[in-house]
């Protein structure tokens, strides 16, 4: 698949490389969840320039160094002393080499040094501080376990805190890129096919690439490709999250499973988990892992009790709804049964995802300062799907979202908007919209 999007990130990486090669060494950290395209981006940015790429596997430090030595020698056409058994010695050798010549050093899955030898972080800090102003290395550090990468570079108690000149966090592809990909690989796509790609992948490049390579970008084709024997999607959510949570993942999985199924307030989640207190886990899922978000009605105050929790990542939400919830079908290889469940649920499930799609589309238009929903905690019949406050003062866009236009009830929605205007938007001019598949 061709290289899509990432123009601003590529420009930034090229700018930093130019500074590193012509001024003095810079350190850039590239983070983002697994499958987001970090390695592809980094390798694209260093094309046609001298580059050493080191992948940190979970191995003994001496074994890793023995593997790195020939990689360095071959990449830079230079002699590297045999017998180096510590990454400290190897990094110091590379920094000394960078005093004589300019090159890129990419260290991928850097957070694995936590499991190999934590002293690597303080060793690197000392060497970097000693050499960076008199060398010309473009050091790019990448890692897919977001919580650990954040801890290494953004926790003030860690040795490498403050050492990164830039931290680039990769996000999923935007809607315009999803449309471009569909146009390139499946020009006859329908809006429902586009919604399915958005729902199943959330714009994660690797998942999109798998669908493109399969040649199936229609709704049924994507479901059949995901739900089959030996599909990489079957265990993907579990593998992705266990990397973040570690051994104590059971409670986090239970929370995410509850939220994905619509149990989205703290009291209800705690009740579903046998009245287990989960305040600490919710806080970590939001702040450390950035997997869920806390949603409040637009204009509500910070301390409001009207709080709902939502999984940010479309794929993880989908995975918990179907692959995790119906694990028993996968265990007995009843893939036709699971496919049938997903296809039957699809209209209902994607009705909710269509609302998320339009919120993202509005955000990417850059015409709004706040986008959310509104509901009354004790009277949810007055819920409004989308409220978007425009950049212009006292201008708002309010919309209802349904898959099919025929299902709209304008009179009922007008009554909701009237109540909304009375409660929180009395000073606003309100534009009303009815958004369906046709408006994607």
Helices and strands as residue ranges (DSSP letters): H 7-22, E 26-31, H 38-45, E 51-55, H 61-76, H 87-97, E 103-108, G 110-112, H 113-116, H 119-131, G 132-134, E 137-143, H 146-154, E 166-169, H 175-185, H 191-201, H 205-214, H 219-226, H 233-245, H 250-260, H 266-272, H 279-287, E 292-296, E 307-311, H 314-319, I 320-324, H 327-331, H 335-364, E 368-376, E 379-390, E 395-401, G 405-407, H 410-423, E 429-435, G 437-439
